[in-house]
Amino acid sequence: MSFNLTYSLLFEVTIFHNYFLDNGEETFASMSASAKEKMLQSFTIDSFTVIKPTYETNLLLKNYKMVFKITKTGFRVYVKVKETDEADPFIKIPSDLNLKFIVSLTDYQFENYTNLDFPLNRVFLFSNVKPATEPVSFQYIPKTNENKLISNDFLVSEETTVALTSTLQSIEKQAVFGIISLNLKGDNVSGNIITNAGKIVSPHFKIHFDNRKTFWKFINSKTATTIETNDAKPLTHSGFVELDPLIDFTPPQAADSHYPNPSVKSILKIDDDFYSEIFI
């Protein structure tokens, strides 16, 4: 893919979130290609995040004639190439070159609708190279063809977090949710951005967040009664989750009962379970 006559795609990172892409209980993964395309038309990462190259990476991008470009679903990095070979960078790129991008949250309710933990002293790392301070179970950044959702396994240790953030400028350290750290040569061939000969591979990485599922607690202030669903239900921005009053509650409720879906504003965590409160 060419950016213009002399630039080619070095790599791309796509970011998805099931809260925005699922349609009620219909998951994005289970949709047809046309249904997915329809959901993606209204999807933009601006709804919940902003991604920026670090100060150090910005300098590297300039030095190696690279261009960082935000898209609706993530970002791309292009590199200037030789006119005779669009897979050959104009300036030879060291195989150990590392590019870092800061992931910050723009939606204060992100924690409510995202199926993750949010410790204060650890960050999420999406990388094609395992830090020395991480165990062998380290999770590498997925490729776009992998059906893999981001979990707490992508949280790195406090030691790794300190090492990652210590290279950032003071202003960059504020509200860091995650870091995308990509080496031109990864630990595995599938994560490589360039070949051994220095040619462009143009890999496509994906960071796919899952929506949180909560028990729905309906509170009737007039009768001072409370009922809650037997199972956790998905929180989604689109669609509607229809509850069956005879199946979804114990004891069963009146067959003609109807229940609204909750907003993401009121979430409670009790032990290991999350609850959405809905006042009716």
N, C-alpha and C positions, 0 to 999 in steps of 0.2 A: 504494500500500500504506500503510495507516495503522498507526501505533504505538499510538495510542489516538484519542480523539475529536478531539484538537487537534494531533496530531503526524503528519507524513508522512515517507516515506523520502526522504532527500536524495540518498544514493548508497550503493552496496554494493560491497565488494571480496571476491571469492572467491579462496581460495588452494588449489590442488591440487598433489599430488605423485605422479608416476607410480610411485615406489617402493612406495607404499601402495595405489595404485589399479589398477596392472596386475595381471594374474593369470598369473604365469609369463611366457610369451612373448606372451600375448594382451594387447594394449594397451588401455588405458581408452578411447581414442578409437574403437577398432574394435568396442567392445561394443554390444549392444543397449541400449535405454533401460532395460529391466528389470534387465539385468546391471549397468549403471552404478549404478542405484539401490541394488542389493544391496551393491556395493562401498562406496558412500557411507554406508551404514548404520553401518559400523564405522570410518569415517574421521573424524579430528578433527585440527585443526591443532595441538592441544596436544601431539601426538606429537613435534613437531620445532621449533615456534616459538611465540613470544609477541609480540603486537603491542599497543603502547600509544601513545596520543597524547602528543606532546611536552608539556612544561610550558606552553609558549606556546600550543599548540593547545588544551589543556584550558581555558585562560582564555577563548579565543575561543568555544569550545563553550558555555561558561556565558553569555557576553555575548550570544550570538545565539540563545539558547534551543535548543541542539542537544543531542542525546543520543548517546553512543557506546555501541554494544552489540556484544559479541563473540558470534559464532555458531560452530557446529562447523566451518564451512568458511571462516571469515574474520571480517568485521565489517560492521556497518551504522552509518550516521549518520542520525539522524532530526532533524527540525527542527519547531519549533512553527509552526503555520500558522493563517491566519484561518479562522474557522468558516464563512465564506461562500465560501471557495475553498481547497481542500486543496492546491492547487499554488502558493499565494501565501504566502511566509513571513510570520509575524507581525511580525518585525522585518526591515526591508529589509537584504539582505546585499550588501555591496560586491562587484562583479564580480571584483575583484583579490584577494579574500580567499583566503589560502593556509592549508591545513590539512596538518600533517605528522604522520606516525605512524612510530614506530621499530619495525623488525623485528629481533628478537633470536632467536638459536638456543638451543634447550633440549636438543637431542640432540647429544652430542659426536661421534657418528658421521655426522652430516649430511653432512660433506664427503666421506665414503667412498661414500655411495650417491647423491649428487647430481651431475649432469653439468655442473659449473661449475668455474671456477678460483676460488681464494680468496686473493687478495693481501692483505697486511696493511695497506696504506696506501690502499686504495680501497674504496668501498662500492657496492652495487647501488642504483640509483635507479629507482623506478617512479612516473612523473609524466606529467601531461597538458600540461606546459609545459617546453620545452627551456631549460636554463640557458644564459646567454650564453657560458659557458666551454666548452660542448660543441659538437661539429661538427654539420653538417647531417645526418649519418647517425644522429643521436640516436634511440634507440628509445623511443617513447611506451608508456605502460602499455596493455596490450591490453584490449579489451572482451571480455565473456563469449562473444560469438558468433564470436570469432576463434580459429582453430585455431593458436595461436602459443605456443611453449614459451619459457621464459626461458633466455637464453643469456648468454655473456660480453659480448655487445653492450650489456647493461644495466649493466655496470660503468662508472662514470664516472671521469673523470680525477682525479689527486691534487688538482689545483687546485679542481675542483668539490667533491670530498670535503671539503676543508678549509673551503670556504665553507658547506657544508651543516652540518657538525658544529660550526662555530664558534658557531652560534646555540643549541646545546644546553647544558643545565646540565651541570656537571661529572659528576654521577652518571649522566646520560643517555648520556654519551660512551663508557661501558664496553660493550664487546662489541656494537657496532652492526654488524649484517650488511647491513642495507639500510634505506632510507627511502622511505616512500610519501608523496609530496608532490603534493597536488591543489589546483589553483586552481578557483574557482567557474566561471571562464571559461578554457577551455583554448586552446592554439594552433590547434586544429582544432575545427570544429563537433561532430564525433563525440565529442570529449572534454569537451564542456561539461557542467556540472552544473546551471547555470541558463541560461535564455534571455536575450536582450537586454532583455526586459521584466522580468527578475528572477524569472520563474516556474520552478518545480522541474521538472527533466528526469528525475531519478532514474536516472542511468546505472548500469550494472552492469559493473565492471571485474574482470579476472581475472589472477592471477599463477600460472602453471602451470609447476612445476618438472619437469624430466625426470630419470629414473633413470639412474645411471651404468651403462655396459656395460664389462665387464672380460674379459680373457683368463683362463680358469680353469686354474691350474697345480696339478696333482695330484702330491703328493710322497709317495712310498712310502719311509718311513724304514728299513724292514726290508731292502729290496732296493737302497736308495740310487739309485732311479730317479725320473725326473721326466718327466711328459708334460703338454702344455698344449693347449688347444683351438685350432683353426685360426682361429676368429673370436671376437670379443668377444661375450659373452652378457649379457643384462640381469640386474641385481640387483633382486629383488622381495621384498616382505614376504609376499606371498600367492602361492599356486600353486607349481608345480614346473616347472623347465626340464629336459626330458628330453634327454640327450645320446645321439647315435647313435655308438657306438664305431667304426663303419666309415667314417663320414663326417666326424665332428667332430675326428678326430685324424690326424696324419701322423707315423709310419706308422699305419695302421688298427689298432685294438685288437681283442681277442677279441669276437666277436659277442654273447656272453652277459655281457659286462661291464656293470656298473651304477656310476654315479657320483653322489655326493651334490652338492647345491647348496651353494655357499659361504655363510658368514656375511659380514656387512659389517665385521667387526672387523679382518680382515687384508687390507689393500690396499697394494700396492706400485706406485710409478710409475717406469717405466724409459723414459727418453727421453720420448716423447709418449704412451706406452701405459700402461694401468693393468692390474694383475694381481691376481687373488684367489688366495691360497694355501690349498689344502685338503690336509691331511695324512691319508693313508689307510693 
